């Protein structure tokens, strides 16, 4: 499973999400869209043009899931926590 989290430096929900993932022991890659133009373009492509953060992409064996914002209930369901 690959997890990519798109964030910005000033987003409090981004900080909550990365802390949640760390606390659950879930490995992830953080991409800062405020300092990395390529990451911003990746996020726009994956999200269908959505520019809000945090935005999470989860690639699993059975497909791709995306999560807009810090939706803990959806994340718990997707990660089986």
PDB file of N, CA, C and O in Angstrom, chain B, residues numbered from 101:
ATOM      1  N   UNK B 101       0.850  -1.176   0.000  1.00  0.00           N
ATOM      2  CA  UNK B 101       0.000   0.000   0.000  1.00  0.00           C
ATOM      3  C   UNK B 101       0.894   1.236   0.000  1.00  0.00           C
ATOM      4  O   UNK B 101       1.850   1.331   0.770  1.00  0.00           O
ATOM      5  N   UNK B 102       0.565   2.174  -0.872  1.00  0.00           N
ATOM      6  CA  UNK B 102       1.276   3.440  -0.945  1.00  0.00           C
ATOM      7  C   UNK B 102       0.327   4.555  -0.528  1.00  0.00           C
ATOM      8  O   UNK B 102      -0.813   4.616  -0.990  1.00  0.00           O
ATOM      9  N   UNK B 103       0.802   5.436   0.348  1.00  0.00           N
ATOM     10  CA  UNK B 103       0.001   6.556   0.828  1.00  0.00           C
ATOM     11  C   UNK B 103       0.768   7.841   0.558  1.00  0.00           C
ATOM     12  O   UNK B 103       1.916   7.995   0.974  1.00  0.00           O
ATOM     13  N   UNK B 104       0.115   8.761  -0.147  1.00  0.00           N
ATOM     14  CA  UNK B 104       0.695  10.072  -0.407  1.00  0.00           C
ATOM     15  C   UNK B 104      -0.235  11.114   0.193  1.00  0.00           C
ATOM     16  O   UNK B 104      -1.444  11.091  -0.035  1.00  0.00           O
ATOM     17  N   UNK B 105       0.344  12.028   0.964  1.00  0.00           N
ATOM     18  CA  UNK B 105      -0.421  13.096   1.595  1.00  0.00           C
ATOM     19  C   UNK B 105       0.088  14.424   1.043  1.00  0.00           C
ATOM     20  O   UNK B 105       1.269  14.750   1.165  1.00  0.00           O
ATOM     21  N   UNK B 106      -0.816  15.180   0.439  1.00  0.00           N
ATOM     22  CA  UNK B 106      -0.484  16.502  -0.085  1.00  0.00           C
ATOM     23  C   UNK B 106      -0.833  17.535   0.983  1.00  0.00           C
ATOM     24  O   UNK B 106      -1.955  17.557   1.490  1.00  0.00           O
ATOM     25  N   UNK B 107       0.133  18.389   1.321  1.00  0.00           N
ATOM     26  CA  UNK B 107      -0.019  19.316   2.435  1.00  0.00           C
ATOM     27  C   UNK B 107       0.551  20.689   2.096  1.00  0.00           C
ATOM     28  O   UNK B 107       1.154  20.896   1.043  1.00  0.00           O
ATOM     29  N   UNK B 108       0.338  21.631   3.038  1.00  0.00           N
ATOM     30  CA  UNK B 108       1.034  22.915   3.034  1.00  0.00           C
ATOM     31  C   UNK B 108       1.571  23.145   4.443  1.00  0.00           C
ATOM     32  O   UNK B 108       1.146  22.490   5.395  1.00  0.00           O
ATOM     33  N   UNK B 109       2.501  24.071   4.562  1.00  0.00           N
ATOM     34  CA  UNK B 109       3.150  24.328   5.851  1.00  0.00           C
ATOM     35  C   UNK B 109       2.199  24.932   6.886  1.00  0.00           C
ATOM     36  O   UNK B 109       2.365  24.699   8.083  1.00  0.00           O
ATOM     37  N   UNK B 110       1.216  25.694   6.444  1.00  0.00           N
ATOM     38  CA  UNK B 110       0.364  26.432   7.383  1.00  0.00           C
ATOM     39  C   UNK B 110      -0.984  25.773   7.648  1.00  0.00           C
ATOM     40  O   UNK B 110      -1.842  26.379   8.290  1.00  0.00           O
ATOM     41  N   UNK B 111      -1.188  24.571   7.180  1.00  0.00           N
ATOM     42  CA  UNK B 111      -2.487  23.889   7.292  1.00  0.00           C
ATOM     43  C   UNK B 111      -2.564  23.076   8.593  1.00  0.00           C
ATOM     44  O   UNK B 111      -1.840  22.091   8.743  1.00  0.00           O
ATOM     45  N   UNK B 112      -3.438  23.479   9.542  1.00  0.00           N
ATOM     46  CA  UNK B 112      -3.536  22.720  10.792  1.00  0.00           C
ATOM     47  C   UNK B 112      -4.106  21.316  10.588  1.00  0.00           C
ATOM     48  O   UNK B 112      -3.733  20.392  11.311  1.00  0.00           O
ATOM     49  N   UNK B 113      -5.004  21.143   9.616  1.00  0.00           N
ATOM     50  CA  UNK B 113      -5.564  19.815   9.367  1.00  0.00           C
ATOM     51  C   UNK B 113      -4.524  18.884   8.749  1.00  0.00           C
ATOM     52  O   UNK B 113      -4.571  17.669   8.945  1.00  0.00           O
ATOM     53  N   UNK B 114      -3.590  19.460   8.007  1.00  0.00           N
ATOM     54  CA  UNK B 114      -2.479  18.661   7.465  1.00  0.00           C
ATOM     55  C   UNK B 114      -1.630  18.110   8.605  1.00  0.00           C
ATOM     56  O   UNK B 114      -1.242  16.942   8.593  1.00  0.00           O
ATOM     57  N   UNK B 115      -1.348  18.952   9.580  1.00  0.00           N
ATOM     58  CA  UNK B 115      -0.572  18.510  10.748  1.00  0.00           C
ATOM     59  C   UNK B 115      -1.322  17.433  11.523  1.00  0.00           C
ATOM     60  O   UNK B 115      -0.711  16.468  11.985  1.00  0.00           O
ATOM     61  N   UNK B 116      -2.634  17.584  11.672  1.00  0.00           N
ATOM     62  CA  UNK B 116      -3.434  16.573  12.373  1.00  0.00           C
ATOM     63  C   UNK B 116      -3.388  15.244  11.619  1.00  0.00           C
ATOM     64  O   UNK B 116      -3.278  14.181  12.229  1.00  0.00           O
ATOM     65  N   UNK B 117      -3.474  15.312  10.289  1.00  0.00           N
ATOM     66  CA  UNK B 117      -3.467  14.096   9.475  1.00  0.00           C
ATOM     67  C   UNK B 117      -2.121  13.383   9.562  1.00  0.00           C
ATOM     68  O   UNK B 117      -2.084  12.168   9.757  1.00  0.00           O
ATOM     69  N   UNK B 118      -1.022  14.110   9.421  1.00  0.00           N
ATOM     70  CA  UNK B 118       0.280  13.449   9.477  1.00  0.00           C
ATOM     71  C   UNK B 118       0.539  12.855  10.861  1.00  0.00           C
ATOM     72  O   UNK B 118       1.134  11.784  10.972  1.00  0.00           O
ATOM     73  N   UNK B 119       0.099  13.538  11.911  1.00  0.00           N
ATOM     74  CA  UNK B 119       0.235  12.985  13.261  1.00  0.00           C
ATOM     75  C   UNK B 119      -0.604  11.716  13.415  1.00  0.00           C
ATOM     76  O   UNK B 119      -0.141  10.739  14.003  1.00  0.00           O
ATOM     77  N   UNK B 120      -1.831  11.722  12.893  1.00  0.00           N
ATOM     78  CA  UNK B 120      -2.703  10.549  12.926  1.00  0.00           C
ATOM     79  C   UNK B 120      -1.999   9.354  12.261  1.00  0.00           C
ATOM     80  O   UNK B 120      -1.956   8.260  12.823  1.00  0.00           O
ATOM     81  N   UNK B 121      -1.451   9.577  11.061  1.00  0.00           N
ATOM     82  CA  UNK B 121      -0.789   8.492  10.341  1.00  0.00           C
ATOM     83  C   UNK B 121       0.422   7.978  11.105  1.00  0.00           C
ATOM     84  O   UNK B 121       0.639   6.769  11.188  1.00  0.00           O
ATOM     85  N   UNK B 122       1.209   8.886  11.662  1.00  0.00           N
ATOM     86  CA  UNK B 122       2.376   8.485  12.453  1.00  0.00           C
ATOM     87  C   UNK B 122       1.948   7.692  13.681  1.00  0.00           C
ATOM     88  O   UNK B 122       2.555   6.671  14.002  1.00  0.00           O
ATOM     89  N   UNK B 123       0.909   8.153  14.369  1.00  0.00           N
ATOM     90  CA  UNK B 123       0.422   7.459  15.568  1.00  0.00           C
ATOM     91  C   UNK B 123      -0.095   6.058  15.250  1.00  0.00           C
ATOM     92  O   UNK B 123       0.016   5.155  16.079  1.00  0.00           O
ATOM     93  N   UNK B 124      -0.661   5.871  14.056  1.00  0.00           N
ATOM     94  CA  UNK B 124      -1.196   4.564  13.637  1.00  0.00           C
ATOM     95  C   UNK B 124      -0.115   3.680  13.025  1.00  0.00           C
ATOM     96  O   UNK B 124      -0.371   2.518  12.707  1.00  0.00           O
ATOM     97  N   UNK B 125       1.096   4.223  12.859  1.00  0.00           N
ATOM     98  CA  UNK B 125       2.178   3.439  12.272  1.00  0.00           C
ATOM     99  C   UNK B 125       2.030   3.232  10.778  1.00  0.00           C
ATOM    100  O   UNK B 125       2.521   2.242  10.237  1.00  0.00           O
ATOM    101  N   UNK B 126       1.364   4.148  10.110  1.00  0.00           N
ATOM    102  CA  UNK B 126       1.140   4.041   8.673  1.00  0.00           C
ATOM    103  C   UNK B 126       2.216   4.844   7.949  1.00  0.00           C
ATOM    104  O   UNK B 126       2.351   6.050   8.158  1.00  0.00           O
ATOM    105  N   UNK B 127       2.975   4.165   7.100  1.00  0.00           N
ATOM    106  CA  UNK B 127       4.015   4.845   6.336  1.00  0.00           C
ATOM    107  C   UNK B 127       3.370   5.663   5.228  1.00  0.00           C
ATOM    108  O   UNK B 127       2.421   5.217   4.583  1.00  0.00           O
ATOM    109  N   UNK B 128       3.897   6.871   5.014  1.00  0.00           N
ATOM    110  CA  UNK B 128       3.345   7.740   3.985  1.00  0.00           C
ATOM    111  C   UNK B 128       4.433   8.648   3.448  1.00  0.00           C
ATOM    112  O   UNK B 128       5.484   8.835   4.060  1.00  0.00           O
ATOM    113  N   UNK B 129       4.143   9.205   2.282  1.00  0.00           N
ATOM    114  CA  UNK B 129       5.004  10.208   1.676  1.00  0.00           C
ATOM    115  C   UNK B 129       4.259  11.527   1.728  1.00  0.00           C
ATOM    116  O   UNK B 129       3.115  11.619   1.283  1.00  0.00           O
ATOM    117  N   UNK B 130       4.904  12.544   2.271  1.00  0.00           N
ATOM    118  CA  UNK B 130       4.292  13.873   2.332  1.00  0.00           C
ATOM    119  C   UNK B 130       4.837  14.716   1.189  1.00  0.00           C
ATOM    120  O   UNK B 130       6.047  14.791   0.976  1.00  0.00           O
ATOM    121  N   UNK B 131       3.933  15.343   0.463  1.00  0.00           N
ATOM    122  CA  UNK B 131       4.321  16.228  -0.633  1.00  0.00           C
ATOM    123  C   UNK B 131       3.722  17.605  -0.362  1.00  0.00           C
ATOM    124  O   UNK B 131       2.507  17.754  -0.233  1.00  0.00           O
ATOM    125  N   UNK B 132       4.582  18.594  -0.279  1.00  0.00           N
ATOM    126  CA  UNK B 132       4.179  19.963   0.042  1.00  0.00           C
ATOM    127  C   UNK B 132       3.834  20.722  -1.235  1.00  0.00           C
ATOM    128  O   UNK B 132       4.720  21.044  -2.027  1.00  0.00           O
ATOM    129  N   UNK B 133       2.571  21.004  -1.431  1.00  0.00           N
ATOM    130  CA  UNK B 133       2.128  21.677  -2.646  1.00  0.00           C
ATOM    131  C   UNK B 133       2.412  23.177  -2.620  1.00  0.00           C
ATOM    132  O   UNK B 133       2.323  23.838  -3.654  1.00  0.00           O
ATOM    133  N   UNK B 134       2.752  23.723  -1.453  1.00  0.00           N
ATOM    134  CA  UNK B 134       3.062  25.151  -1.380  1.00  0.00           C
ATOM    135  C   UNK B 134       4.500  25.455  -1.787  1.00  0.00           C
ATOM    136  O   UNK B 134       4.838  26.611  -2.040  1.00  0.00           O
ATOM    137  N   UNK B 135       5.347  24.432  -1.852  1.00  0.00           N
ATOM    138  CA  UNK B 135       6.745  24.652  -2.228  1.00  0.00           C
ATOM    139  C   UNK B 135       7.194  23.782  -3.401  1.00  0.00           C
ATOM    140  O   UNK B 135       8.327  23.916  -3.863  1.00  0.00           O
ATOM    141  N   UNK B 136       6.336  22.902  -3.886  1.00  0.00           N
ATOM    142  CA  UNK B 136       6.704  21.956  -4.931  1.00  0.00           C
ATOM    143  C   UNK B 136       5.647  21.987  -6.039  1.00  0.00           C
ATOM    144  O   UNK B 136       4.568  21.414  -5.891  1.00  0.00           O
ATOM    145  N   UNK B 137       5.960  22.652  -7.134  1.00  0.00           N
ATOM    146  CA  UNK B 137       5.008  22.813  -8.241  1.00  0.00           C
ATOM    147  C   UNK B 137       4.614  21.458  -8.837  1.00  0.00           C
ATOM    148  O   UNK B 137       3.462  21.263  -9.223  1.00  0.00           O
ATOM    149  N   UNK B 138       5.562  20.526  -8.913  1.00  0.00           N
ATOM    150  CA  UNK B 138       5.257  19.201  -9.461  1.00  0.00           C
ATOM    151  C   UNK B 138       4.245  18.470  -8.564  1.00  0.00           C
ATOM    152  O   UNK B 138       3.331  17.811  -9.060  1.00  0.00           O
ATOM    153  N   UNK B 139       4.418  18.594  -7.245  1.00  0.00           N
ATOM    154  CA  UNK B 139       3.474  17.970  -6.313  1.00  0.00           C
ATOM    155  C   UNK B 139       2.088  18.589  -6.475  1.00  0.00           C
ATOM    156  O   UNK B 139       1.080  17.884  -6.427  1.00  0.00           O
ATOM    157  N   UNK B 140       2.041  19.906  -6.666  1.00  0.00           N
ATOM    158  CA  UNK B 140       0.745  20.582  -6.877  1.00  0.00           C
ATOM    159  C   UNK B 140       0.064  20.050  -8.134  1.00  0.00           C
ATOM    160  O   UNK B 140      -1.141  19.799  -8.129  1.00  0.00           O
ATOM    161  N   UNK B 141       0.823  19.879  -9.197  1.00  0.00           N
ATOM    162  CA  UNK B 141       0.259  19.356 -10.443  1.00  0.00           C
ATOM    163  C   UNK B 141      -0.216  17.916 -10.285  1.00  0.00           C
ATOM    164  O   UNK B 141      -1.267  17.546 -10.809  1.00  0.00           O
ATOM    165  N   UNK B 142       0.562  17.099  -9.560  1.00  0.00           N
ATOM    166  CA  UNK B 142       0.153  15.710  -9.280  1.00  0.00           C
ATOM    167  C   UNK B 142      -1.172  15.691  -8.531  1.00  0.00           C
ATOM    168  O   UNK B 142      -2.079  14.930  -8.866  1.00  0.00           O
ATOM    169  N   UNK B 143      -1.271  16.549  -7.501  1.00  0.00           N
ATOM    170  CA  UNK B 143      -2.484  16.586  -6.693  1.00  0.00           C
ATOM    171  C   UNK B 143      -3.679  17.001  -7.543  1.00  0.00           C
ATOM    172  O   UNK B 143      -4.751  16.403  -7.444  1.00  0.00           O
ATOM    173  N   UNK B 144      -3.500  18.018  -8.374  1.00  0.00           N
ATOM    174  CA  UNK B 144      -4.601  18.469  -9.224  1.00  0.00           C
ATOM    175  C   UNK B 144      -5.064  17.360 -10.160  1.00  0.00           C
ATOM    176  O   UNK B 144      -6.262  17.207 -10.396  1.00  0.00           O
ATOM    177  N   UNK B 145      -4.128  16.592 -10.689  1.00  0.00           N
ATOM    178  CA  UNK B 145      -4.485  15.496 -11.588  1.00  0.00           C
ATOM    179  C   UNK B 145      -5.228  14.389 -10.825  1.00  0.00           C
ATOM    180  O   UNK B 145      -6.236  13.872 -11.308  1.00  0.00           O
ATOM    181  N   UNK B 146      -4.737  14.030  -9.648  1.00  0.00           N
ATOM    182  CA  UNK B 146      -5.358  12.961  -8.859  1.00  0.00           C
ATOM    183  C   UNK B 146      -6.718  13.357  -8.302  1.00  0.00           C
ATOM    184  O   UNK B 146      -7.595  12.513  -8.117  1.00  0.00           O
ATOM    185  N   UNK B 147      -6.884  14.661  -8.037  1.00  0.00           N
ATOM    186  CA  UNK B 147      -8.108  15.128  -7.378  1.00  0.00           C
ATOM    187  C   UNK B 147      -9.149  15.662  -8.345  1.00  0.00           C
ATOM    188  O   UNK B 147     -10.240  16.050  -7.926  1.00  0.00           O
ATOM    189  N   UNK B 148      -8.828  15.688  -9.635  1.00  0.00           N
ATOM    190  CA  UNK B 148      -9.766  16.253 -10.591  1.00  0.00           C
ATOM    191  C   UNK B 148      -9.825  17.772 -10.525  1.00  0.00           C
ATOM    192  O   UNK B 148     -10.851  18.371 -10.845  1.00  0.00           O
ATOM    193  N   UNK B 149      -8.727  18.396 -10.110  1.00  0.00           N
ATOM    194  CA  UNK B 149      -8.644  19.849 -10.061  1.00  0.00           C
ATOM    195  C   UNK B 149      -8.865  20.459  -8.700  1.00  0.00           C
ATOM    196  O   UNK B 149      -8.799  21.681  -8.560  1.00  0.00           O
ATOM    197  N   UNK B 150      -9.125  19.652  -7.695  1.00  0.00           N
ATOM    198  CA  UNK B 150      -9.334  20.137  -6.335  1.00  0.00           C
ATOM    199  C   UNK B 150      -8.015  20.643  -5.768  1.00  0.00           C
ATOM    200  O   UNK B 150      -6.986  19.986  -5.920  1.00  0.00           O
ATOM    201  N   UNK B 151      -8.032  21.797  -5.119  1.00  0.00           N
ATOM    202  CA  UNK B 151      -6.795  22.381  -4.600  1.00  0.00           C
ATOM    203  C   UNK B 151      -6.736  22.458  -3.081  1.00  0.00           C
ATOM    204  O   UNK B 151      -5.779  23.014  -2.542  1.00  0.00           O
ATOM    205  N   UNK B 152      -7.717  21.926  -2.376  1.00  0.00           N
ATOM    206  CA  UNK B 152      -7.702  21.978  -0.913  1.00  0.00           C
ATOM    207  C   UNK B 152      -6.790  20.923  -0.316  1.00  0.00           C
ATOM    208  O   UNK B 152      -6.598  19.853  -0.894  1.00  0.00           O
ATOM    209  N   UNK B 153      -6.235  21.230   0.836  1.00  0.00           N
ATOM    210  CA  UNK B 153      -5.377  20.285   1.551  1.00  0.00           C
ATOM    211  C   UNK B 153      -5.915  20.089   2.961  1.00  0.00           C
ATOM    212  O   UNK B 153      -6.606  20.967   3.478  1.00  0.00           O
ATOM    213  N   UNK B 154      -5.625  18.985   3.582  1.00  0.00           N
ATOM    214  CA  UNK B 154      -4.850  17.870   3.047  1.00  0.00           C
ATOM    215  C   UNK B 154      -5.657  17.062   2.038  1.00  0.00           C
ATOM    216  O   UNK B 154      -6.887  17.021   2.084  1.00  0.00           O
ATOM    217  N   UNK B 155      -4.939  16.430   1.137  1.00  0.00           N
ATOM    218  CA  UNK B 155      -5.518  15.521   0.162  1.00  0.00           C
ATOM    219  C   UNK B 155      -4.674  14.262   0.190  1.00  0.00           C
ATOM    220  O   UNK B 155      -3.455  14.320   0.029  1.00  0.00           O
ATOM    221  N   UNK B 156      -5.323  13.121   0.396  1.00  0.00           N
ATOM    222  CA  UNK B 156      -4.611  11.855   0.562  1.00  0.00           C
ATOM    223  C   UNK B 156      -4.968  10.899  -0.560  1.00  0.00           C
ATOM    224  O   UNK B 156      -6.136  10.752  -0.917  1.00  0.00           O
ATOM    225  N   UNK B 157      -3.958  10.254  -1.108  1.00  0.00           N
ATOM    226  CA  UNK B 157      -4.133   9.219  -2.128  1.00  0.00           C
ATOM    227  C   UNK B 157      -3.610   7.915  -1.545  1.00  0.00           C
ATOM    228  O   UNK B 157      -2.468   7.836  -1.092  1.00  0.00           O
ATOM    229  N   UNK B 158      -4.460   6.896  -1.561  1.00  0.00           N
ATOM    230  CA  UNK B 158      -4.097   5.589  -1.026  1.00  0.00           C
ATOM    231  C   UNK B 158      -4.213   4.566  -2.158  1.00  0.00           C
ATOM    232  O   UNK B 158      -5.310   4.276  -2.636  1.00  0.00           O
ATOM    233  N   UNK B 159      -3.078   4.029  -2.575  1.00  0.00           N
ATOM    234  CA  UNK B 159      -3.057   2.981  -3.595  1.00  0.00           C
ATOM    235  C   UNK B 159      -2.935   1.642  -2.898  1.00  0.00           C
ATOM    236  O   UNK B 159      -1.953   1.364  -2.210  1.00  0.00           O
ATOM    237  N   UNK B 160      -3.962   0.813  -3.091  1.00  0.00           N
ATOM    238  CA  UNK B 160      -3.984  -0.527  -2.509  1.00  0.00           C
ATOM    239  C   UNK B 160      -4.065  -1.540  -3.647  1.00  0.00           C
ATOM    240  O   UNK B 160      -4.247  -1.170  -4.806  1.00  0.00           O
ATOM    241  N   UNK B 161      -3.929  -2.805  -3.311  1.00  0.00           N
ATOM    242  CA  UNK B 161      -4.001  -3.857  -4.322  1.00  0.00           C
ATOM    243  C   UNK B 161      -5.328  -3.835  -5.070  1.00  0.00           C
ATOM    244  O   UNK B 161      -5.381  -4.167  -6.254  1.00  0.00           O
ATOM    245  N   UNK B 162      -6.402  -3.445  -4.381  1.00  0.00           N
ATOM    246  CA  UNK B 162      -7.731  -3.473  -4.992  1.00  0.00           C
ATOM    247  C   UNK B 162      -8.162  -2.117  -5.559  1.00  0.00           C
ATOM    248  O   UNK B 162      -9.342  -1.923  -5.852  1.00  0.00           O
ATOM    249  N   UNK B 163      -7.219  -1.172  -5.718  1.00  0.00           N
ATOM    250  CA  UNK B 163      -7.569   0.097  -6.344  1.00  0.00           C
ATOM    251  C   UNK B 163      -7.056   1.306  -5.579  1.00  0.00           C
ATOM    252  O   UNK B 163      -6.288   1.196  -4.622  1.00  0.00           O
ATOM    253  N   UNK B 164      -7.505   2.446  -6.033  1.00  0.00           N
ATOM    254  CA  UNK B 164      -7.073   3.730  -5.478  1.00  0.00           C
ATOM    255  C   UNK B 164      -8.233   4.394  -4.754  1.00  0.00           C
ATOM    256  O   UNK B 164      -9.363   4.421  -5.242  1.00  0.00           O
ATOM    257  N   UNK B 165      -7.928   4.924  -3.586  1.00  0.00           N
ATOM    258  CA  UNK B 165      -8.893   5.698  -2.804  1.00  0.00           C
ATOM    259  C   UNK B 165      -8.310   7.079  -2.569  1.00  0.00           C
ATOM    260  O   UNK B 165      -7.095   7.236  -2.451  1.00  0.00           O
ATOM    261  N   UNK B 166      -9.173   8.074  -2.502  1.00  0.00           N
ATOM    262  CA  UNK B 166      -8.726   9.424  -2.171  1.00  0.00           C
ATOM    263  C   UNK B 166      -9.564   9.950  -1.010  1.00  0.00           C
ATOM    264  O   UNK B 166     -10.730   9.594  -0.844  1.00  0.00           O
ATOM    265  N   UNK B 167      -8.935  10.802  -0.218  1.00  0.00           N
ATOM    266  CA  UNK B 167      -9.615  11.395   0.932  1.00  0.00           C
ATOM    267  C   UNK B 167      -9.345  12.894   0.911  1.00  0.00           C
ATOM    268  O   UNK B 167      -8.193  13.329   0.896  1.00  0.00           O
ATOM    269  N   UNK B 168     -10.415  13.676   0.909  1.00  0.00           N
ATOM    270  CA  UNK B 168     -10.309  15.127   0.969  1.00  0.00           C
ATOM    271  C   UNK B 168     -10.406  15.548   2.429  1.00  0.00           C
ATOM    272  O   UNK B 168     -11.333  15.151   3.136  1.00  0.00           O
ATOM    273  N   UNK B 169      -9.456  16.343   2.873  1.00  0.00           N
ATOM    274  CA  UNK B 169      -9.466  16.827   4.256  1.00  0.00           C
ATOM    275  C   UNK B 169      -8.986  15.760   5.219  1.00  0.00           C
ATOM    276  O   UNK B 169      -8.431  14.740   4.809  1.00  0.00           O
ATOM    277  N   UNK B 170      -9.206  16.004   6.503  1.00  0.00           N
ATOM    278  CA  UNK B 170      -8.843  15.041   7.544  1.00  0.00           C
ATOM    279  C   UNK B 170     -10.129  14.366   8.011  1.00  0.00           C
ATOM    280  O   UNK B 170     -10.747  14.784   8.990  1.00  0.00           O
ATOM    281  N   UNK B 171     -10.520  13.313   7.290  1.00  0.00           N
ATOM    282  CA  UNK B 171     -11.737  12.561   7.570  1.00  0.00           C
ATOM    283  C   UNK B 171     -11.335  11.282   8.307  1.00  0.00           C
ATOM    284  O   UNK B 171     -11.101  10.241   7.695  1.00  0.00           O
ATOM    285  N   UNK B 172     -11.261  11.387   9.633  1.00  0.00           N
ATOM    286  CA  UNK B 172     -10.742  10.289  10.441  1.00  0.00           C
ATOM    287  C   UNK B 172     -11.578   9.030  10.313  1.00  0.00           C
ATOM    288  O   UNK B 172     -11.026   7.931  10.289  1.00  0.00           O
ATOM    289  N   UNK B 173     -12.886   9.160  10.231  1.00  0.00           N
ATOM    290  CA  UNK B 173     -13.733   7.971  10.094  1.00  0.00           C
ATOM    291  C   UNK B 173     -13.454   7.230   8.788  1.00  0.00           C
ATOM    292  O   UNK B 173     -13.355   6.003   8.773  1.00  0.00           O
ATOM    293  N   UNK B 174     -13.327   7.977   7.697  1.00  0.00           N
ATOM    294  CA  UNK B 174     -13.029   7.344   6.409  1.00  0.00           C
ATOM    295  C   UNK B 174     -11.638   6.718   6.435  1.00  0.00           C
ATOM    296  O   UNK B 174     -11.446   5.609   5.936  1.00  0.00           O
ATOM    297  N   UNK B 175     -10.669   7.425   7.017  1.00  0.00           N
ATOM    298  CA  UNK B 175      -9.317   6.882   7.113  1.00  0.00           C
ATOM    299  C   UNK B 175      -9.296   5.602   7.948  1.00  0.00           C
ATOM    300  O   UNK B 175      -8.648   4.628   7.563  1.00  0.00           O
ATOM    301  N   UNK B 176      -9.988   5.590   9.077  1.00  0.00           N
ATOM    302  CA  UNK B 176     -10.067   4.382   9.906  1.00  0.00           C
ATOM    303  C   UNK B 176     -10.630   3.214   9.109  1.00  0.00           C
ATOM    304  O   UNK B 176     -10.139   2.090   9.210  1.00  0.00           O
ATOM    305  N   UNK B 177     -11.661   3.485   8.320  1.00  0.00           N
ATOM    306  CA  UNK B 177     -12.270   2.446   7.511  1.00  0.00           C
ATOM    307  C   UNK B 177     -11.308   1.930   6.442  1.00  0.00           C
ATOM    308  O   UNK B 177     -11.189   0.722   6.235  1.00  0.00           O
ATOM    309  N   UNK B 178     -10.629   2.846   5.772  1.00  0.00           N
ATOM    310  CA  UNK B 178      -9.707   2.448   4.705  1.00  0.00           C
ATOM    311  C   UNK B 178      -8.492   1.690   5.223  1.00  0.00           C
ATOM    312  O   UNK B 178      -7.991   0.777   4.567  1.00  0.00           O
ATOM    313  N   UNK B 179      -8.027   2.076   6.400  1.00  0.00           N
ATOM    314  CA  UNK B 179      -6.834   1.429   6.980  1.00  0.00           C
ATOM    315  C   UNK B 179      -7.186   0.262   7.898  1.00  0.00           C
ATOM    316  O   UNK B 179      -6.291  -0.421   8.397  1.00  0.00           O
ATOM    317  N   UNK B 180      -8.472   0.026   8.125  1.00  0.00           N
ATOM    318  CA  UNK B 180      -8.880  -1.064   8.997  1.00  0.00           C
ATOM    319  C   UNK B 180      -8.475  -0.871  10.424  1.00  0.00           C
ATOM    320  O   UNK B 180      -8.138  -1.831  11.117  1.00  0.00           O
ATOM    321  N   UNK B 181      -8.503   0.385  10.883  1.00  0.00           N
ATOM    322  CA  UNK B 181      -8.079   0.707  12.261  1.00  0.00           C
ATOM    323  C   UNK B 181      -9.285   0.937  13.146  1.00  0.00           C
ATOM    324  O   UNK B 181      -9.134   1.218  14.335  1.00  0.00           O
TER     325      UNK B 181
END
